[in-house]
Each structure stands twice: as C-alpha cells, then as structure tokens.
Amino acid sequence: MKKLLLLFTFVLLTSFSADPDVYLCNTKGGKKYHFTKDCQGLRNCKGEIIKVTLKEAKEKGKTICGYED
C-alpha cells in the first residue's frame, strides 16, 4: 500500500513539475534519494536532510531509496 501511495505521489509531482524535488541525507556516505522527507530510509540520517531536484540527485550519483523502489 505504501509503495502505491509513493508511486501516486511521484506521478502527481511529476505531472506538475518536469523535475521534482527529492530529499538527501547530506553526509559523505549518503547514497540514496527519497521522494518524501519522512521516508523510513532517512530515519538514521546523522546530517542535514536537504531538498534538491531529482536531476541534481542523479548527477551526484544518488539512486532511489529501497523503501521507495
């Protein structure tokens, strides 16, 4: 159910924006991007959670969080 909600949110966001915002844990070891700031994958973030565009996240080599895959 959660994956369906996240997919719906992603589709909704992308229909209004060519490049949706995503969230990153701004630490040296952060490797994933997240569509929601309260994603389970960000719970252990020890740094600042920042908002960037999906394009920026991919340019930094980030991949989608496993909880949102």
PDB file of N, CA, C and O in Angstrom:
ATOM      1  N   MET A   1       0.818  -1.191   0.000  1.00  0.00           N
ATOM      2  CA  MET A   1       0.000   0.000   0.000  1.00  0.00           C
ATOM      3  C   MET A   1       0.863   1.256   0.000  1.00  0.00           C
ATOM      4  O   MET A   1       0.574   2.217  -0.713  1.00  0.00           O
ATOM      5  N   LYS A   2       1.948   1.243   0.822  1.00  0.00           N
ATOM      6  CA  LYS A   2       2.822   2.412   0.904  1.00  0.00           C
ATOM      7  C   LYS A   2       3.511   2.673  -0.435  1.00  0.00           C
ATOM      8  O   LYS A   2       3.650   3.824  -0.851  1.00  0.00           O
ATOM      9  N   LYS A   3       3.938   1.609  -1.105  1.00  0.00           N
ATOM     10  CA  LYS A   3       4.587   1.786  -2.407  1.00  0.00           C
ATOM     11  C   LYS A   3       3.619   2.389  -3.415  1.00  0.00           C
ATOM     12  O   LYS A   3       4.009   3.217  -4.239  1.00  0.00           O
ATOM     13  N   LEU A   4       2.358   1.975  -3.350  1.00  0.00           N
ATOM     14  CA  LEU A   4       1.350   2.528  -4.247  1.00  0.00           C
ATOM     15  C   LEU A   4       1.149   4.012  -3.972  1.00  0.00           C
ATOM     16  O   LEU A   4       1.029   4.808  -4.903  1.00  0.00           O
ATOM     17  N   LEU A   5       1.112   4.384  -2.700  1.00  0.00           N
ATOM     18  CA  LEU A   5       0.964   5.790  -2.328  1.00  0.00           C
ATOM     19  C   LEU A   5       2.162   6.597  -2.802  1.00  0.00           C
ATOM     20  O   LEU A   5       1.999   7.704  -3.316  1.00  0.00           O
ATOM     21  N   LEU A   6       3.356   6.061  -2.637  1.00  0.00           N
ATOM     22  CA  LEU A   6       4.558   6.757  -3.092  1.00  0.00           C
ATOM     23  C   LEU A   6       4.580   6.897  -4.608  1.00  0.00           C
ATOM     24  O   LEU A   6       4.976   7.940  -5.129  1.00  0.00           O
ATOM     25  N   LEU A   7       4.159   5.859  -5.316  1.00  0.00           N
ATOM     26  CA  LEU A   7       4.086   5.925  -6.768  1.00  0.00           C
ATOM     27  C   LEU A   7       3.079   6.990  -7.191  1.00  0.00           C
ATOM     28  O   LEU A   7       3.354   7.773  -8.101  1.00  0.00           O
ATOM     29  N   PHE A   8       1.927   7.027  -6.548  1.00  0.00           N
ATOM     30  CA  PHE A   8       0.916   8.036  -6.846  1.00  0.00           C
ATOM     31  C   PHE A   8       1.462   9.436  -6.587  1.00  0.00           C
ATOM     32  O   PHE A   8       1.247  10.345  -7.390  1.00  0.00           O
ATOM     33  N   THR A   9       2.172   9.616  -5.466  1.00  0.00           N
ATOM     34  CA  THR A   9       2.772  10.904  -5.135  1.00  0.00           C
ATOM     35  C   THR A   9       3.785  11.304  -6.199  1.00  0.00           C
ATOM     36  O   THR A   9       3.817  12.456  -6.631  1.00  0.00           O
ATOM     37  N   PHE A  10       4.604  10.358  -6.619  1.00  0.00           N
ATOM     38  CA  PHE A  10       5.604  10.641  -7.650  1.00  0.00           C
ATOM     39  C   PHE A  10       4.936  11.047  -8.953  1.00  0.00           C
ATOM     40  O   PHE A  10       5.349  12.025  -9.576  1.00  0.00           O
ATOM     41  N   VAL A  11       3.919  10.323  -9.372  1.00  0.00           N
ATOM     42  CA  VAL A  11       3.208  10.649 -10.612  1.00  0.00           C
ATOM     43  C   VAL A  11       2.564  12.024 -10.498  1.00  0.00           C
ATOM     44  O   VAL A  11       2.621  12.819 -11.436  1.00  0.00           O
ATOM     45  N   LEU A  12       1.963  12.299  -9.370  1.00  0.00           N
ATOM     46  CA  LEU A  12       1.331  13.594  -9.146  1.00  0.00           C
ATOM     47  C   LEU A  12       2.361  14.719  -9.207  1.00  0.00           C
ATOM     48  O   LEU A  12       2.120  15.744  -9.845  1.00  0.00           O
ATOM     49  N   LEU A  13       3.495  14.539  -8.556  1.00  0.00           N
ATOM     50  CA  LEU A  13       4.536  15.561  -8.556  1.00  0.00           C
ATOM     51  C   LEU A  13       5.118  15.781  -9.942  1.00  0.00           C
ATOM     52  O   LEU A  13       5.355  16.919 -10.346  1.00  0.00           O
ATOM     53  N   THR A  14       5.346  14.711 -10.659  1.00  0.00           N
ATOM     54  CA  THR A  14       5.952  14.854 -11.977  1.00  0.00           C
ATOM     55  C   THR A  14       4.985  15.426 -12.996  1.00  0.00           C
ATOM     56  O   THR A  14       5.413  15.950 -14.025  1.00  0.00           O
ATOM     57  N   SER A  15       3.703  15.335 -12.733  1.00  0.00           N
ATOM     58  CA  SER A  15       2.742  15.912 -13.670  1.00  0.00           C
ATOM     59  C   SER A  15       2.725  17.439 -13.563  1.00  0.00           C
ATOM     60  O   SER A  15       2.309  18.114 -14.505  1.00  0.00           O
ATOM     61  N   PHE A  16       3.169  17.992 -12.434  1.00  0.00           N
ATOM     62  CA  PHE A  16       3.210  19.439 -12.247  1.00  0.00           C
ATOM     63  C   PHE A  16       4.605  20.015 -12.433  1.00  0.00           C
ATOM     64  O   PHE A  16       4.758  21.221 -12.627  1.00  0.00           O
ATOM     65  N   SER A  17       5.597  19.183 -12.378  1.00  0.00           N
ATOM     66  CA  SER A  17       6.966  19.654 -12.457  1.00  0.00           C
ATOM     67  C   SER A  17       7.772  18.710 -13.329  1.00  0.00           C
ATOM     68  O   SER A  17       7.681  17.490 -13.195  1.00  0.00           O
ATOM     69  N   ALA A  18       8.559  19.285 -14.222  1.00  0.00           N
ATOM     70  CA  ALA A  18       9.400  18.465 -15.082  1.00  0.00           C
ATOM     71  C   ALA A  18      10.529  17.820 -14.283  1.00  0.00           C
ATOM     72  O   ALA A  18      11.061  16.784 -14.683  1.00  0.00           O
ATOM     73  N   ASP A  19      10.892  18.420 -13.170  1.00  0.00           N
ATOM     74  CA  ASP A  19      11.985  17.914 -12.343  1.00  0.00           C
ATOM     75  C   ASP A  19      11.580  18.010 -10.866  1.00  0.00           C
ATOM     76  O   ASP A  19      11.803  19.044 -10.237  1.00  0.00           O
ATOM     77  N   PRO A  20      10.996  16.963 -10.315  1.00  0.00           N
ATOM     78  CA  PRO A  20      10.508  17.023  -8.926  1.00  0.00           C
ATOM     79  C   PRO A  20      11.641  17.153  -7.916  1.00  0.00           C
ATOM     80  O   PRO A  20      12.788  16.810  -8.200  1.00  0.00           O
ATOM     81  N   ASP A  21      11.306  17.648  -6.749  1.00  0.00           N
ATOM     82  CA  ASP A  21      12.262  17.731  -5.650  1.00  0.00           C
ATOM     83  C   ASP A  21      12.337  16.390  -4.937  1.00  0.00           C
ATOM     84  O   ASP A  21      11.345  15.671  -4.823  1.00  0.00           O
ATOM     85  N   VAL A  22      13.520  16.073  -4.465  1.00  0.00           N
ATOM     86  CA  VAL A  22      13.754  14.870  -3.668  1.00  0.00           C
ATOM     87  C   VAL A  22      14.591  15.273  -2.465  1.00  0.00           C
ATOM     88  O   VAL A  22      15.069  16.404  -2.382  1.00  0.00           O
ATOM     89  N   TYR A  23      14.766  14.347  -1.539  1.00  0.00           N
ATOM     90  CA  TYR A  23      15.497  14.625  -0.300  1.00  0.00           C
ATOM     91  C   TYR A  23      16.735  13.741  -0.206  1.00  0.00           C
ATOM     92  O   TYR A  23      16.719  12.575  -0.599  1.00  0.00           O
ATOM     93  N   LEU A  24      17.805  14.324   0.324  1.00  0.00           N
ATOM     94  CA  LEU A  24      19.060  13.610   0.526  1.00  0.00           C
ATOM     95  C   LEU A  24      19.519  13.792   1.961  1.00  0.00           C
ATOM     96  O   LEU A  24      19.256  14.821   2.583  1.00  0.00           O
ATOM     97  N   CYS A  25      20.202  12.790   2.476  1.00  0.00           N
ATOM     98  CA  CYS A  25      20.918  12.945   3.735  1.00  0.00           C
ATOM     99  C   CYS A  25      22.275  13.517   3.351  1.00  0.00           C
ATOM    100  O   CYS A  25      23.077  12.844   2.705  1.00  0.00           O
ATOM    101  N   ASN A  26      22.527  14.742   3.743  1.00  0.00           N
ATOM    102  CA  ASN A  26      23.720  15.458   3.315  1.00  0.00           C
ATOM    103  C   ASN A  26      24.939  15.056   4.147  1.00  0.00           C
ATOM    104  O   ASN A  26      25.469  15.839   4.935  1.00  0.00           O
ATOM    105  N   THR A  27      25.360  13.812   3.942  1.00  0.00           N
ATOM    106  CA  THR A  27      26.569  13.296   4.588  1.00  0.00           C
ATOM    107  C   THR A  27      27.446  12.669   3.521  1.00  0.00           C
ATOM    108  O   THR A  27      26.992  12.403   2.408  1.00  0.00           O
ATOM    109  N   LYS A  28      28.687  12.438   3.860  1.00  0.00           N
ATOM    110  CA  LYS A  28      29.645  11.850   2.917  1.00  0.00           C
ATOM    111  C   LYS A  28      29.177  10.469   2.420  1.00  0.00           C
ATOM    112  O   LYS A  28      29.393  10.117   1.260  1.00  0.00           O
ATOM    113  N   GLY A  29      28.547   9.707   3.293  1.00  0.00           N
ATOM    114  CA  GLY A  29      28.145   8.348   2.941  1.00  0.00           C
ATOM    115  C   GLY A  29      26.745   8.218   2.352  1.00  0.00           C
ATOM    116  O   GLY A  29      26.345   7.118   1.969  1.00  0.00           O
ATOM    117  N   GLY A  30      25.988   9.314   2.270  1.00  0.00           N
ATOM    118  CA  GLY A  30      24.628   9.245   1.741  1.00  0.00           C
ATOM    119  C   GLY A  30      24.620   8.884   0.264  1.00  0.00           C
ATOM    120  O   GLY A  30      25.265   9.556  -0.541  1.00  0.00           O
ATOM    121  N   LYS A  31      23.894   7.828  -0.103  1.00  0.00           N
ATOM    122  CA  LYS A  31      23.903   7.334  -1.485  1.00  0.00           C
ATOM    123  C   LYS A  31      22.533   7.326  -2.139  1.00  0.00           C
ATOM    124  O   LYS A  31      22.425   7.042  -3.332  1.00  0.00           O
ATOM    125  N   LYS A  32      21.492   7.628  -1.392  1.00  0.00           N
ATOM    126  CA  LYS A  32      20.125   7.471  -1.895  1.00  0.00           C
ATOM    127  C   LYS A  32      19.383   8.806  -1.925  1.00  0.00           C
ATOM    128  O   LYS A  32      19.735   9.748  -1.216  1.00  0.00           O
ATOM    129  N   TYR A  33      18.347   8.862  -2.764  1.00  0.00           N
ATOM    130  CA  TYR A  33      17.424   9.989  -2.728  1.00  0.00           C
ATOM    131  C   TYR A  33      16.049   9.466  -2.345  1.00  0.00           C
ATOM    132  O   TYR A  33      15.740   8.289  -2.531  1.00  0.00           O
ATOM    133  N   HIS A  34      15.236  10.357  -1.812  1.00  0.00           N
ATOM    134  CA  HIS A  34      13.941   9.988  -1.244  1.00  0.00           C
ATOM    135  C   HIS A  34      12.888  10.988  -1.719  1.00  0.00           C
ATOM    136  O   HIS A  34      13.161  12.186  -1.787  1.00  0.00           O
ATOM    137  N   PHE A  35      11.695  10.507  -2.046  1.00  0.00           N
ATOM    138  CA  PHE A  35      10.627  11.392  -2.510  1.00  0.00           C
ATOM    139  C   PHE A  35       9.906  12.093  -1.362  1.00  0.00           C
ATOM    140  O   PHE A  35       9.262  13.121  -1.573  1.00  0.00           O
ATOM    141  N   THR A  36      10.007  11.549  -0.155  1.00  0.00           N
ATOM    142  CA  THR A  36       9.368  12.179   0.994  1.00  0.00           C
ATOM    143  C   THR A  36      10.398  12.404   2.092  1.00  0.00           C
ATOM    144  O   THR A  36      11.289  11.580   2.302  1.00  0.00           O
ATOM    145  N   LYS A  37      10.268  13.525   2.786  1.00  0.00           N
ATOM    146  CA  LYS A  37      11.223  13.867   3.844  1.00  0.00           C
ATOM    147  C   LYS A  37      11.118  12.925   5.034  1.00  0.00           C
ATOM    148  O   LYS A  37      12.080  12.763   5.784  1.00  0.00           O
ATOM    149  N   ASP A  38       9.958  12.303   5.214  1.00  0.00           N
ATOM    150  CA  ASP A  38       9.782  11.389   6.341  1.00  0.00           C
ATOM    151  C   ASP A  38       9.946   9.924   5.938  1.00  0.00           C
ATOM    152  O   ASP A  38       9.436   9.031   6.615  1.00  0.00           O
ATOM    153  N   CYS A  39      10.653   9.679   4.844  1.00  0.00           N
ATOM    154  CA  CYS A  39      10.913   8.308   4.383  1.00  0.00           C
ATOM    155  C   CYS A  39      11.674   7.533   5.458  1.00  0.00           C
ATOM    156  O   CYS A  39      12.545   8.078   6.136  1.00  0.00           O
ATOM    157  N   GLN A  40      11.336   6.275   5.598  1.00  0.00           N
ATOM    158  CA  GLN A  40      11.996   5.402   6.568  1.00  0.00           C
ATOM    159  C   GLN A  40      13.506   5.357   6.332  1.00  0.00           C
ATOM    160  O   GLN A  40      14.280   5.211   7.278  1.00  0.00           O
ATOM    161  N   GLY A  41      13.921   5.482   5.082  1.00  0.00           N
ATOM    162  CA  GLY A  41      15.344   5.437   4.754  1.00  0.00           C
ATOM    163  C   GLY A  41      16.136   6.634   5.268  1.00  0.00           C
ATOM    164  O   GLY A  41      17.366   6.588   5.300  1.00  0.00           O
ATOM    165  N   LEU A  42      15.455   7.700   5.669  1.00  0.00           N
ATOM    166  CA  LEU A  42      16.134   8.879   6.195  1.00  0.00           C
ATOM    167  C   LEU A  42      16.162   8.916   7.723  1.00  0.00           C
ATOM    168  O   LEU A  42      16.724   9.845   8.304  1.00  0.00           O
ATOM    169  N   ARG A  43      15.580   7.945   8.364  1.00  0.00           N
ATOM    170  CA  ARG A  43      15.484   7.957   9.830  1.00  0.00           C
ATOM    171  C   ARG A  43      16.838   7.971  10.528  1.00  0.00           C
ATOM    172  O   ARG A  43      16.971   8.552  11.605  1.00  0.00           O
ATOM    173  N   ASN A  44      17.826   7.350   9.938  1.00  0.00           N
ATOM    174  CA  ASN A  44      19.139   7.266  10.580  1.00  0.00           C
ATOM    175  C   ASN A  44      20.108   8.339  10.094  1.00  0.00           C
ATOM    176  O   ASN A  44      21.303   8.270  10.384  1.00  0.00           O
ATOM    177  N   CYS A  45      19.615   9.312   9.372  1.00  0.00           N
ATOM    178  CA  CYS A  45      20.473  10.370   8.849  1.00  0.00           C
ATOM    179  C   CYS A  45      21.079  11.160  10.011  1.00  0.00           C
ATOM    180  O   CYS A  45      20.358  11.696  10.853  1.00  0.00           O
ATOM    181  N   LYS A  46      22.389  11.222  10.045  1.00  0.00           N
ATOM    182  CA  LYS A  46      23.099  11.951  11.104  1.00  0.00           C
ATOM    183  C   LYS A  46      23.411  13.388  10.683  1.00  0.00           C
ATOM    184  O   LYS A  46      23.832  14.197  11.511  1.00  0.00           O
ATOM    185  N   GLY A  47      23.211  13.706   9.420  1.00  0.00           N
ATOM    186  CA  GLY A  47      23.479  15.055   8.918  1.00  0.00           C
ATOM    187  C   GLY A  47      22.182  15.795   8.644  1.00  0.00           C
ATOM    188  O   GLY A  47      21.118  15.430   9.143  1.00  0.00           O
ATOM    189  N   GLU A  48      22.293  16.816   7.859  1.00  0.00           N
ATOM    190  CA  GLU A  48      21.138  17.618   7.474  1.00  0.00           C
ATOM    191  C   GLU A  48      20.400  16.942   6.314  1.00  0.00           C
ATOM    192  O   GLU A  48      21.036  16.411   5.403  1.00  0.00           O
ATOM    193  N   ILE A  49      19.085  16.956   6.343  1.00  0.00           N
ATOM    194  CA  ILE A  49      18.281  16.471   5.221  1.00  0.00           C
ATOM    195  C   ILE A  49      18.031  17.672   4.322  1.00  0.00           C
ATOM    196  O   ILE A  49      17.451  18.672   4.745  1.00  0.00           O
ATOM    197  N   ILE A  50      18.477  17.558   3.079  1.00  0.00           N
ATOM    198  CA  ILE A  50      18.348  18.672   2.142  1.00  0.00           C
ATOM    199  C   ILE A  50      17.422  18.311   0.987  1.00  0.00           C
ATOM    200  O   ILE A  50      17.244  17.140   0.653  1.00  0.00           O
ATOM    201  N   LYS A  51      16.837  19.344   0.386  1.00  0.00           N
ATOM    202  CA  LYS A  51      15.962  19.155  -0.768  1.00  0.00           C
ATOM    203  C   LYS A  51      16.715  19.606  -2.015  1.00  0.00           C
ATOM    204  O   LYS A  51      17.258  20.710  -2.058  1.00  0.00           O
ATOM    205  N   VAL A  52      16.742  18.744  -3.027  1.00  0.00           N
ATOM    206  CA  VAL A  52      17.363  19.047  -4.313  1.00  0.00           C
ATOM    207  C   VAL A  52      16.432  18.541  -5.406  1.00  0.00           C
ATOM    208  O   VAL A  52      15.461  17.841  -5.122  1.00  0.00           O
ATOM    209  N   THR A  53      16.720  18.888  -6.637  1.00  0.00           N
ATOM    210  CA  THR A  53      15.917  18.339  -7.733  1.00  0.00           C
ATOM    211  C   THR A  53      16.364  16.907  -8.009  1.00  0.00           C
ATOM    212  O   THR A  53      17.482  16.515  -7.673  1.00  0.00           O
ATOM    213  N   LEU A  54      15.488  16.147  -8.616  1.00  0.00           N
ATOM    214  CA  LEU A  54      15.819  14.767  -8.981  1.00  0.00           C
ATOM    215  C   LEU A  54      17.041  14.745  -9.896  1.00  0.00           C
ATOM    216  O   LEU A  54      17.904  13.875  -9.770  1.00  0.00           O
ATOM    217  N   LYS A  55      17.108  15.698 -10.808  1.00  0.00           N
ATOM    218  CA  LYS A  55      18.247  15.781 -11.736  1.00  0.00           C
ATOM    219  C   LYS A  55      19.551  15.981 -10.958  1.00  0.00           C
ATOM    220  O   LYS A  55      20.550  15.320 -11.243  1.00  0.00           O
ATOM    221  N   GLU A  56      19.545  16.886  -9.979  1.00  0.00           N
ATOM    222  CA  GLU A  56      20.741  17.130  -9.166  1.00  0.00           C
ATOM    223  C   GLU A  56      21.153  15.880  -8.402  1.00  0.00           C
ATOM    224  O   GLU A  56      22.337  15.555  -8.323  1.00  0.00           O
ATOM    225  N   ALA A  57      20.170  15.179  -7.839  1.00  0.00           N
ATOM    226  CA  ALA A  57      20.458  13.951  -7.084  1.00  0.00           C
ATOM    227  C   ALA A  57      21.119  12.912  -7.984  1.00  0.00           C
ATOM    228  O   ALA A  57      22.095  12.273  -7.591  1.00  0.00           O
ATOM    229  N   LYS A  58      20.590  12.748  -9.179  1.00  0.00           N
ATOM    230  CA  LYS A  58      21.166  11.766 -10.110  1.00  0.00           C
ATOM    231  C   LYS A  58      22.549  12.190 -10.576  1.00  0.00           C
ATOM    232  O   LYS A  58      23.427  11.349 -10.768  1.00  0.00           O
ATOM    233  N   GLU A  59      22.749  13.505 -10.761  1.00  0.00           N
ATOM    234  CA  GLU A  59      24.072  13.998 -11.144  1.00  0.00           C
ATOM    235  C   GLU A  59      25.104  13.743 -10.048  1.00  0.00           C
ATOM    236  O   GLU A  59      26.291  13.599 -10.337  1.00  0.00           O
ATOM    237  N   LYS A  60      24.661  13.687  -8.800  1.00  0.00           N
ATOM    238  CA  LYS A  60      25.547  13.398  -7.664  1.00  0.00           C
ATOM    239  C   LYS A  60      25.755  11.893  -7.490  1.00  0.00           C
ATOM    240  O   LYS A  60      26.460  11.461  -6.578  1.00  0.00           O
ATOM    241  N   GLY A  61      25.137  11.095  -8.368  1.00  0.00           N
ATOM    242  CA  GLY A  61      25.303   9.649  -8.302  1.00  0.00           C
ATOM    243  C   GLY A  61      24.356   8.943  -7.344  1.00  0.00           C
ATOM    244  O   GLY A  61      24.548   7.766  -7.038  1.00  0.00           O
ATOM    245  N   LYS A  62      23.340   9.645  -6.870  1.00  0.00           N
ATOM    246  CA  LYS A  62      22.384   9.055  -5.924  1.00  0.00           C
ATOM    247  C   LYS A  62      21.409   8.146  -6.669  1.00  0.00           C
ATOM    248  O   LYS A  62      21.087   8.381  -7.834  1.00  0.00           O
ATOM    249  N   THR A  63      20.948   7.114  -5.982  1.00  0.00           N
ATOM    250  CA  THR A  63      19.947   6.199  -6.535  1.00  0.00           C
ATOM    251  C   THR A  63      18.734   6.194  -5.604  1.00  0.00           C
ATOM    252  O   THR A  63      18.820   6.634  -4.458  1.00  0.00           O
ATOM    253  N   ILE A  64      17.621   5.698  -6.101  1.00  0.00           N
ATOM    254  CA  ILE A  64      16.381   5.722  -5.318  1.00  0.00           C
ATOM    255  C   ILE A  64      16.490   4.830  -4.084  1.00  0.00           C
ATOM    256  O   ILE A  64      17.112   3.768  -4.114  1.00  0.00           O
ATOM    257  N   CYS A  65      15.886   5.278  -3.032  1.00  0.00           N
ATOM    258  CA  CYS A  65      15.855   4.536  -1.770  1.00  0.00           C
ATOM    259  C   CYS A  65      15.124   3.211  -1.959  1.00  0.00           C
ATOM    260  O   CYS A  65      14.145   3.136  -2.700  1.00  0.00           O
ATOM    261  N   GLY A  66      15.597   2.183  -1.295  1.00  0.00           N
ATOM    262  CA  GLY A  66      14.977   0.867  -1.381  1.00  0.00           C
ATOM    263  C   GLY A  66      13.557   0.809  -0.855  1.00  0.00           C
ATOM    264  O   GLY A  66      12.779  -0.050  -1.270  1.00  0.00           O
ATOM    265  N   TYR A  67      13.208   1.706   0.051  1.00  0.00           N
ATOM    266  CA  TYR A  67      11.851   1.737   0.576  1.00  0.00           C
ATOM    267  C   TYR A  67      10.881   2.326  -0.439  1.00  0.00           C
ATOM    268  O   TYR A  67       9.674   2.106  -0.338  1.00  0.00           O
ATOM    269  N   GLU A  68      11.382   3.058  -1.397  1.00  0.00           N
ATOM    270  CA  GLU A  68      10.526   3.716  -2.386  1.00  0.00           C
ATOM    271  C   GLU A  68      10.644   3.082  -3.762  1.00  0.00           C
ATOM    272  O   GLU A  68       9.997   3.518  -4.715  1.00  0.00           O
ATOM    273  N   ASP A  69      11.450   2.083  -3.856  1.00  0.00           N
ATOM    274  CA  ASP A  69      11.700   1.402  -5.130  1.00  0.00           C
ATOM    275  C   ASP A  69      10.481   0.659  -5.596  1.00  0.00           C
ATOM    276  O   ASP A  69      10.509   0.027  -6.652  1.00  0.00           O
TER     277      ASP A  69
END
